[in-house]
Amino acid sequence: MDFDLSEEQNILKDSIGRLLSDKYSFEKRRHYQQSAKGWSDALWSDYAGMGLLALPFAEEDGGLGGSDVDRMVVSEVLGKALILEPYFATVILGGSVLRHGGTPEQRARLVPQVAEGALKLAFACLEPQSRYDLGDVETRAEQAGDGWRVTGKKTVVIHGGSADRIFVTARTGETADGKTPVGLFLVDATAAGVAIDDYLTHDGLRAADVTFDGVAVSAQDVFGTPGEALPLVQRVVDEAIAVLCAEALGAMTVMLDLTVDYLKVRNQFGGPIARFQALQHRASEMYVAVEQARSMTLFATAMLASPDDEERSNAVRAAKFSIGREGRFVGESAIQLHGGIGMTMENAVGHYFKRMTMIDLLFGDSDHHMAALADSNARFG
């Protein structure tokens, strides 16, 4: 199998890299972070102008027909810059719902708005009690005429405070077999009954806790079959995890590069500390970890097209476990080899490690996915 990028993918990678190197230095990122939104409107417009917001959607829906590998390429570059904009929430999470769960009419209505940067989305699937269990849903949706009313609370909704509309998972009733029937609803963030508590996360991005009090949802904003949306939610999360792996790969690559550069310029005992064999060995181990992460990211990305849901999910679980483990090693090593300066807010390496830590926790940490893999092997192996 040929794992080399195509000429078009290399051009895409280089184009995004040039944009971010010009407009997303570490100092400018801190400036964007301190703004009211916590990210840059101007850069969001640049993303739209480059076609990044339209990339994953089919051409007939108003997109560019990009592949899973295209999304991986983009996300790795965005991870290198530690971007703050709601690309992941809107294009990856919200976009996956539209691509896999939207009717032709829903896609025709919403995809062009996303592609031009006019519509920002969020995906609310976690609750205070649910941890990583997508099926543990207490938020309820009750039919009201032709539409529904949603009541409940969602936590850690990524970029929920910036979203114009929010996809919400909600229980649609009870079943005799004890399984939770889950529906997926698109809620207007400014609708009556929606309360949004926006806050800064550990890695400098934004998230929100969102409360819904009898919020009205029209029939045209129901995605998938009410009560049977959990497989759709799982597929959205699987794709999101693969993209997170690519973003983590970008962050790990930068941590390695920053560390190697630091070892070359930090002088101690009469010369650069890069001459010490023990530090060379640690840098070599970091390089191996990055390349292992690259292989697992490619594996997860390639398996997204699998028609077997369990096979796809297991590939993603394996990649998420590996990325969490290797990313922690690279981050801890980068901090250690930088010494005290690596722990300061003025040094970039600590910020990359914070983002790496948050990626490990999103949609299940390493321990969670290892346990899920073990359970799957026990059932099918």
C-alpha positions in Angstrom: 0.0 0.0 0.0 1.3 3.5 -0.9 1.3 5.8 2.1 2.8 8.8 0.3 0.7 11.9 -0.1 -0.5 12.9 -3.5 0.7 16.0 -5.2 -2.6 17.8 -4.4 -2.4 16.7 -0.7 1.2 18.1 -0.5 0.1 21.4 -2.0 -2.8 21.5 0.5 -0.5 20.8 3.4 2.0 23.5 2.2 -0.7 26.1 1.6 -2.2 25.7 5.1 1.3 25.7 6.6 2.2 29.0 4.9 -1.1 30.6 6.1 -0.5 29.6 9.7 3.2 30.4 9.8 2.3 33.9 8.6 -0.7 34.5 10.9 -0.4 32.1 13.8 2.8 32.6 15.6 2.9 31.7 19.3 2.6 35.4 20.3 -0.4 35.9 17.9 -2.1 32.8 19.3 -1.9 34.3 22.8 -3.5 37.5 21.4 -6.3 35.5 19.8 -6.8 33.6 23.0 -7.3 36.8 25.0 -10.0 38.1 22.7 -13.7 37.9 23.7 -14.4 34.8 21.6 -11.0 33.2 22.3 -10.2 32.8 18.6 -9.8 34.8 15.4 -12.7 35.8 13.1 -10.2 36.8 10.5 -8.6 33.4 10.4 -12.0 31.7 10.3 -12.7 33.7 7.1 -9.3 32.6 5.8 -10.2 29.0 6.4 -13.4 29.5 4.5 -11.6 31.2 1.6 -9.1 28.3 1.3 -11.9 25.8 1.2 -11.0 24.1 4.5 -14.6 24.4 5.8 -16.0 22.8 2.6 -13.3 20.1 2.3 -15.1 17.0 3.7 -18.5 17.6 2.1 -19.6 16.1 -1.2 -19.5 18.3 -4.2 -23.2 17.9 -4.8 -23.8 19.3 -1.3 -21.7 22.3 -1.8 -18.4 20.9 -0.6 -15.1 19.9 -2.2 -15.3 16.1 -1.9 -12.2 15.7 0.3 -11.2 12.3 1.5 -10.4 10.9 5.0 -6.7 11.3 4.2 -7.3 15.0 3.2 -8.8 15.6 6.6 -5.9 13.9 8.3 -3.5 16.1 6.4 -5.3 19.3 7.3 -5.7 18.3 11.0 -2.0 17.5 11.4 -1.1 21.0 10.1 -3.7 22.6 12.3 -2.3 20.6 15.3 1.2 22.0 14.6 -0.2 25.5 15.0 -2.4 24.8 18.0 -5.3 26.6 16.4 -8.1 28.0 18.6 -10.8 28.3 16.0 -13.9 26.0 16.1 -12.8 23.9 13.1 -13.0 20.6 15.0 -16.4 21.3 16.5 -17.9 22.6 13.2 -16.3 20.8 10.4 -15.3 17.5 12.0 -18.0 16.8 14.6 -20.9 18.8 13.1 -19.8 18.0 9.6 -19.8 14.3 10.2 -23.4 14.4 11.4 -24.4 16.3 8.3 -22.5 13.9 6.0 -23.7 10.6 7.6 -27.0 11.5 9.1 -28.4 14.4 7.1 -31.1 14.0 4.4 -30.4 15.6 1.0 -32.7 18.5 2.0 -30.8 19.0 5.3 -27.4 19.0 3.7 -28.6 21.4 1.0 -29.8 23.8 3.6 -26.8 23.6 6.0 -23.6 22.6 4.2 -23.3 25.8 2.1 -23.6 27.8 5.3 -20.8 25.8 7.0 -18.6 26.0 3.9 -18.8 29.8 3.7 -18.1 30.2 7.4 -21.6 31.5 8.2 -22.7 28.6 10.4 -20.7 27.3 13.3 -21.8 24.0 14.9 -21.2 22.1 18.1 -21.8 18.5 19.2 -23.3 17.8 22.7 -23.1 14.2 23.5 -21.7 14.0 27.1 -23.4 14.5 30.4 -22.3 14.9 34.0 -22.8 11.2 34.8 -21.8 9.7 31.4 -18.0 10.1 31.4 -17.2 8.3 28.1 -20.4 6.3 27.6 -22.2 7.7 24.6 -25.3 5.7 25.4 -25.6 7.0 29.0 -28.2 9.8 28.1 -30.5 11.4 30.6 -31.4 14.4 28.4 -34.9 13.8 27.1 -36.8 14.6 23.9 -40.6 14.5 23.9 -42.8 14.8 20.9 -44.7 18.0 20.7 -47.0 18.1 17.6 -44.8 17.7 14.5 -41.7 18.6 16.5 -39.9 17.8 19.7 -39.0 19.4 23.0 -35.6 18.8 24.5 -34.8 19.0 28.3 -31.5 18.2 30.0 -27.9 19.2 30.5 -24.8 18.6 28.4 -21.2 19.1 29.6 -17.9 20.0 27.9 -19.5 20.9 24.6 -16.4 21.9 22.6 -16.8 25.5 21.4 -20.4 25.4 22.5 -20.3 29.1 23.3 -19.4 30.0 19.7 -21.9 27.7 18.1 -24.9 29.0 16.2 -26.5 25.6 16.3 -25.9 22.5 18.5 -26.4 18.8 17.8 -27.8 17.2 20.9 -28.3 13.6 21.8 -31.4 12.9 23.8 -33.4 9.9 25.1 -36.6 9.5 23.2 -38.4 7.1 25.5 -37.9 3.7 27.2 -37.6 0.2 25.8 -38.5 -3.2 27.3 -35.0 -4.6 26.7 -33.4 -1.8 28.8 -31.5 -0.2 25.9 -31.6 3.6 25.7 -33.4 4.9 22.5 -31.3 7.9 21.5 -32.3 10.7 19.0 -30.1 13.4 17.5 -31.5 16.9 17.3 -30.2 20.2 15.9 -31.0 23.0 18.4 -30.7 26.8 17.8 -28.2 28.1 20.3 -30.3 31.3 20.8 -33.6 29.4 21.2 -35.8 30.0 24.3 -34.8 27.6 27.0 -31.1 27.3 26.0 -28.6 28.4 28.7 -24.9 28.3 27.8 -22.0 28.5 30.4 -18.9 29.1 28.3 -15.4 28.6 29.9 -11.7 28.3 29.1 -10.3 24.8 29.0 -7.0 23.5 30.3 -5.4 23.8 26.8 -6.5 27.3 26.1 -9.6 26.4 23.9 -13.2 27.0 24.8 -16.0 24.6 25.9 -19.4 25.1 27.5 -22.0 23.4 29.7 -25.4 23.7 28.0 -28.8 23.4 29.7 -32.0 22.8 27.7 -35.3 23.6 29.3 -38.2 22.4 27.0 -36.4 23.7 23.9 -38.5 23.4 20.7 -37.0 21.5 17.8 -38.8 21.3 14.4 -39.2 18.1 12.5 -36.7 19.3 9.8 -34.0 19.4 12.5 -34.2 15.8 13.5 -31.2 13.8 12.2 -31.5 10.1 11.7 -34.4 8.0 13.1 -35.5 9.1 16.5 -34.6 6.4 19.0 -32.0 4.8 16.6 -29.3 7.5 16.4 -26.7 5.8 18.6 -24.8 4.1 15.7 -24.7 7.5 13.9 -23.3 9.1 17.1 -20.7 6.4 17.4 -19.6 6.8 13.8 -19.3 10.6 14.3 -17.1 10.0 17.3 -14.9 7.4 15.5 -14.2 9.9 12.8 -13.5 12.6 15.3 -11.0 10.4 17.2 -9.1 9.7 14.0 -8.9 13.4 13.3 -7.8 14.0 16.9 -5.0 11.5 16.4 -3.8 13.5 13.4 -3.9 16.7 15.4 -2.0 15.0 18.1 0.6 13.9 15.6 1.1 17.5 14.6 1.6 18.6 18.2 4.0 15.7 18.9 6.1 16.6 15.8 6.5 20.2 17.0 7.4 19.1 20.6 10.1 16.9 19.1 11.4 19.6 16.9 11.4 22.2 19.7 13.3 19.8 22.0 16.0 18.9 19.5 16.5 22.6 18.6 16.8 23.4 22.3 19.3 20.7 22.9 21.5 22.2 20.2 21.5 25.7 21.6 21.5 25.1 25.4 25.0 25.2 26.6 26.2 23.6 29.8 29.6 22.3 31.0 31.4 24.0 28.1 29.2 23.1 25.2 25.7 22.3 23.9 23.9 19.6 25.9 23.0 17.8 22.6 26.5 16.2 22.8 25.5 14.1 25.8 24.6 10.5 24.7 21.8 10.1 27.2 20.0 13.1 25.8 20.6 11.9 22.3 19.0 8.5 23.2 16.0 10.2 24.7 15.5 12.4 21.6 15.8 9.2 19.4 13.1 7.6 21.5 10.9 10.6 21.1 11.3 10.3 17.3 10.4 6.6 17.4 7.2 7.5 19.4 6.2 10.1 16.8 6.6 7.7 14.0 4.6 5.1 15.8 1.9 7.6 16.3 2.0 8.5 12.6 1.6 4.8 11.6 -1.4 4.4 14.0 -3.0 7.6 12.7 -2.7 6.3 9.1 -4.2 3.0 10.2 -7.2 4.6 11.9 -7.7 6.9 8.9 -7.6 4.1 6.4 -10.1 2.0 8.5 -12.7 4.7 8.6 -14.1 3.5 5.3 -14.7 0.0 6.7 -18.3 -1.2 6.3 -17.8 -3.2 9.6 -18.7 -0.9 12.5 -16.9 -3.1 15.0 -13.7 -3.3 12.9 -13.7 0.5 12.4 -14.2 1.2 16.1 -11.5 -1.2 17.1 -9.0 0.4 14.7 -9.9 3.8 16.2 -9.6 2.5 19.7 -6.2 1.1 19.0 -5.0 4.4 17.5 -6.4 6.5 20.4 -4.7 4.2 22.9 -1.4 4.4 21.1 -1.6 8.2 20.6 -2.3 8.8 24.2 0.6 6.6 25.4 3.1 8.0 22.8 1.9 11.5 23.2 2.4 11.4 26.9 5.9 10.1 26.5 6.9 12.8 24.0 5.3 15.5 26.0 6.9 14.5 29.3 10.3 14.1 27.6 10.0 17.5 26.0 9.3 19.1 29.3 12.1 17.3 31.1 14.7 18.0 28.4 13.7 21.7 28.4 14.2 21.9 32.2 12.4 24.5 34.2 11.7 26.7 31.2 9.4 24.1 29.7 7.0 24.7 32.5 6.6 28.4 31.9 3.7 30.1 30.1 6.2 31.9 27.9 7.5 28.6 26.4 5.5 26.9 23.7 6.3 23.3 24.6 4.2 23.4 27.7 1.2 24.6 25.7 1.6 21.7 23.2 1.7 19.2 26.1 -1.5 20.7 27.6 -3.2 20.2 24.2 -1.8 16.7 24.0 -3.2 15.9 27.5 -6.7 17.2 26.5 -6.7 15.1 23.3 -5.9 12.0 25.3 -9.0 12.7 27.5 -11.4 13.6 24.7 -13.8 10.8 23.8 -12.0 8.3 26.0 -8.5 8.2 27.4 -5.9 5.5 26.8 -7.1 3.3 29.7 -10.7 3.5 28.5 -9.9 2.4 24.9 -7.6 -0.4 26.0 -10.4 -1.7 28.2 -12.8 -1.4 25.2 -10.4 -3.3 23.0 -10.0 -6.1 25.6 -13.7 -6.4 25.9 -14.2 -6.5 22.1 -11.5 -9.3 21.8 -13.2 -11.2 24.7 -16.5 -11.1 22.8 -15.3 -11.7 19.2 -11.8 -13.2 19.6 
